[in-house]
Amino acid sequence: MRIEVVLGGEVFHATLFTETAPKTTQAVLRALPFGGRAVHAQLSGDMFRMFEHAPIAVEEMENRESFQYPGEIVYFPPIKEIAIAYGAARFRGTAGFVYLTPLGVIDDEEIPRLAKVAERLQWDGTKPIQFRRAEGAAVAPAPTRARAGRQIEIEMDGARAVASLLDATAPKTAQALWDALPLEGRVTNTKWSGQMMRFWGSDGKLGEVPIKLDAPEDGHVLHWPGYVYYHPTYRGIRICYGQAQQSGPTSVSTLTPLARITGDWSALRAKAAAIMFEGAKTMTIRRRGA
């Protein structure tokens, strides 16, 4: 189900998560159109929220989560708050991070424009925000991420996905991976980091890959589903497939995002989720078309 979010006169399109949050999204649809004032987050990073209570009569959380990613629309039932992440964000109150209901996601290609408008909230103050049904069609397929630049193929236990290298933001790391391909090994979950796969290559006892960069490039401490990362401390590859943040028992790791999965990768994600029950799986990373 598609909706529009109007922020300061700019229109953004979003797909609601009707399958994973059916009660909450149906309540949203019944309440449309509604709106209020958008204000920038004070505790949660690159995020803004509607200051007024949302007219959503659902008190329970559905498919609750603790990590957000750019473009994600979330709902916090205790105070009827809707918030939207536009960059490095994680919803929190004064007592710390909280669980939320993921409501939907802004179209991928519109997120850079969303970020420009949202960032101005800190400088210009509040802007009007409205949520309404999408004009022209009530139902439309969710957009897929556009393919661009060099691509790699990730194959795990028979499931395949395609990822675009992030040459613009991590040129050295992306090139080092490209030069090292193909890579063959096994993947497990990480021990401290949630839904994050660890690729075990054959370059050393810790499963290193032949990339020898010891500093992060465009380093991130928040890690998002669908991204392939390089861990410079362990010379390793990590793939985030859900709620995750690469870390140790007392610290968070700074990783280099070097590729982003495009299109439908549900089969790969399902294989990743099965690791918990079935154990390590084989993985090959190769150049697309090779």
N, C-alpha and C positions, 0 to 999 in steps of 0.2 A: 504494500500500500504506500502511495506516494503523497507527500505533503510539501508545502512550501514554508520556508522561514524567511520572513521579511525583516531585515535589520537595517535601520536607518535609511530605508528606501531601496536597499539592495535586496534582490530576491535570490534565495538559495533553495535548491531542491534536495529532498531527502527521502530515503526509504525507511519505513518503520519496520521494526523487528516483530512482525505479527506472529511468527511461529514460536519465538523464544520468550516473548512477553505478551501473550494474547490478552490477558485481562487489562493490563495497563494501556496497551496500544488501542484497544477498543474503547476504553474510557477517554483517551485522547481524541479519537475520531468523533465520539459523541459530543465532545465539548467544543470542537472546532466551529467557527474560528474564535480564537481568544488571543490576548496579548497583554502587554504592559510595558515596563521599562527595562532595558538591558543595562546591566552594570558589570564592570570588570571584576574578576575574582581578586580577593585580597590574600588568600591563603593557598590557592590551588594552581598557580602558574598560568599558563596560556589557556585561560578558560573564562567564559562569561556566563552570566545567569540572568533569568528574568527575576526582577526584584519582587514582583507581586506573586502571591501564591497561585499555582496553576489549578484550574478547576477540574482536577482529576480525583475522582472519589475511589481511590484504591490505596489501601494502607499497607498492604503486604508488598514485599519485594519479589520480583521474578527474575530468574537467571542472574542472581546478584553477582556483582563484580566489584573489584577494588582498583583496577587499573583502567585507564582510558587511553584512547589514541586520537589523533587529529580527525576532526569531523564528527566524532561520536556525540550523540545527544543522550543525556542521562537524566534520570528522575530520582529524587530523594524523598520517599514518601513521608517521613516524619514531619517535614516542614513544607511539603508540596512544592518542592523546588525543581525547576528544569534548568540544566546547565549544558553548555556546549564547549567541547575542547577544540581549540584551533591550532595547537602546537604541543609543546612539552607540558603536559598538565596531569594532575592527579587530584581528584576531589578530596578535600579534607575540611574538617572543622578545627576549632581551637584545641580539641583533645586528640587530634590525629586523623588518619585516613579512615574513611567510612565505606560501607557497602552501598551500592546503588543498583537501580534497574536500568540496564541499557535499553533505550527507546528506539534508536534509529541512527542513521549515519547520513551526513551531507555527501552529495556526489563528489567523488574524488577530484575531478578537474576543477571544482569550484572552491576547494579548500584554500588555495593561495589568495584568492579574492576575499574569502571570508576572513582570513588572518589579517589582511590589510584593514578591513573595516573594524574588526574586533580590537585590534591594537589601539585604535584611536579612542576607544572608550576610556583608556587611562588619561588621555590628554584632553578630550573634549567633554567628558562626562557622559551621562546617560543618553541613550538613543531609544526610540520606540522599537519594539519587537512584536511581531505578530506571527502566529501559527495558523495556517489555513490549508484546506485541501488543495492539491495541485490542480492548476487550471488545465482544461483540455481533456485530461484523462485521470480517472481515480486510481487506476491500477497500471503499473508499468514495470518492466523488469529492472532490477537494480543495475546501474551502469558498471561496466568492467573497467579495470585500470588500463589506460592506454599503454600500448607497447612503444618503447622508444629506446634507441641506442643498442648497444651490444646486449645479447641475452645468453643466459645459461639455462641448462635443463637439470632439474633435480629429480632423481628417480630413487624411490625408496620402496623396497618390497613390492615392486610392480606398479606403484602409484607414481605419477609424474606431475611435475609442475614446472612452469617457466618463470624465470625471474630476470628483470632488467638490471644491469649493473648501474650503480650510482656514480658514473664517471664524473659528473659535474661537481659532486660534493666530496667524493673520496677517490680522486684519480689515481693516487699511488697504490692504494690498497686494492682497488678494482683491477688495476693493471697487473698487480702481483698475483691475484687470484687467477686472472685470465691466463697468465703465463704458466701457472702451475697445473692447469687443467689438462687432462681429466684427473679427478681425485676419486679413489675408491676406498671405502672403509665401512664402518658400522656406526650407528647412532644409538644413544641412550638418552634418557632424561638427565638433566643436571640434578645435583643433590640438594641444592639450596635455592633454586631459582624458579620453581613453578613449571609452567608449560613451555619449557625451553629445551630444545634438543641439542645435544652435544655430539658433534661429529668427531669420531676417532679415526684419524689418519694413521699413517705408518712411519712418520718421520721422527718418532721418539717415544719414550715410555709413557708420556702423557697424551699420546695421540696427536701430536702436533702436525700441522700441515706445512709445506715448504714455502711459507710466507714469512719473511724475516723483517717485519716492521715492529719496532718496540714502542711506538707511541701511537695513541689514537689519532685518527684523522676524522674531523667532524664528529668528535666523541659525544656519545649519548649515554646518560645514566637511566633514562626511561626507555624501555624496549617494547616494540609494538608488534602485534601479530602480522605475519606475512613478510617480515624482514629477515634477511640473512646478515649476520654480524661477524666481525673479526675481533677476537679477544687477544690484544697484543701481549698481555702478560703471559698467556699460556700458548701463544701462537696457534689458536684454535678457531674453528668455525662453530657458531651457534645459530640456531634457527628458532625464532619465536613463533609458536603456533597458538597462543592463547594468553591467559593471564600469567604474566611472567615479568621478572626483573632479575637479570644476571647478578648474582651476589654471592657472598660468603656468609658465615654465621653472624658477622658484625659489620659488614661493609657492602657497598654497592660497587659493581665494576663499571668502568667506562669502556664502552665498546664502539667500534667503527661500523656504522651501517654501510654495507657495500653492495647490496642488491635488494630488490623488492619484488616479491612474487606478483605476477599479473594474472588476470583472468580467474577462472574457477579452480581453486586448489582444495576443494572439499575432500577429495579422495586422499590426498597427502595428509591433510589435517586429521582425518579419521585414523590413518595408519599411525600417526604420531601419538594420538590419544591411546592407542592400543598398546604402546610400549610398556605402560605401567603393568599390564596384565601378561603380555606375551614376551617381554624382554627385548633385547637389542635387535635391531633390524639392519639389513644391508642398505648402503646408500652409495650412489654414484653421482658426482657433479661433473658435468661436461659442458663444452661450448654448444650452443644451440645449433643443431644441424650437423654436428660432428659425429 
